[in-house]
Amino acid sequence: MKQKICLIFFASLITASSHAQLTEIKPAGEWQTIGVVKWAGPPKASLKFLPGKTDTAYLLMMRDERYELKQFFSISFNGQGGTLQSFYTLLLSFFEKENRKNKKYEKTFRLGTTMVHVQHFKKLTGAYVMLSTNEGNILLNEGEIKKLFGRK
């Protein structure tokens, strides 16, 4: 009888501790899409936001250029202090007249908790920026940036 009680006690402890490891969080709303850059197949990049009571959360999902197979990486950040507009302005600054041909023009910054490096990248099809993190990199042209941020 004592063995059954001990067994039930330990089973309940294991169940209680494993249940406490996972806590589901219900968001206040649904993720809403700002912009999507597509080719054939899955999107090359998408920018979504989740409005909050005090701040807005953003999620930038991107397809890694380094792989033939579809591998994605993301950057999440909040909108505090006009982050979204500053990020958009910074990306477009690579296409301004005074920076377009300046090969030394590059920017490194922290977006949310992710370190990001942006630099010029030339292709036969035109001028691009390469946005790089430790997780991956993506090439975007001026039109794709505007579309991603819902400005086109």
C-alpha positions, 0 to 999 in steps of 0.5 A: 500500500505504501508503494502505491501511495509513493508511486502516485505521489511521484507520478503527480510530482512529475506531471506537475513539474512537466506541466509548469515547463510549458505556459501558453501565452495568448496574444492580445490580437492577431499578427497583421501583415505590413508587406510581403516580397514574393517570387515564385513559391514562398515569400522572400520576406514578410513584415508583420506587426502585433499591436499591443496596449503600450507598444507594437511588436514587429516580426521580419521573416526573411529567406536566407540567400545562402541556401538553395533550399528554403531556410528562413530567419527572423528579426523581432523588434518593437516600435518604441521610439519610431524604430520601424520608420528609422529602420526603413529610412536607414535601408533606403539611405543606401539608394540615395544619390550620395550613397548609391556609389559609395562602396564604403557606406555600410551600417551596423546596428542592433534591431531588437536583440539582433545585431544587423549589418547592411551593405551594398551588393551589386548584381547584374539586375541592379543595386541591392543591399545585403542585410546580414545577421548571425542567422542568415542574409538577404538581398533586397532592392529599393522596390522590394524594401518599399513593398516590404514596408507597405510603401508601394 
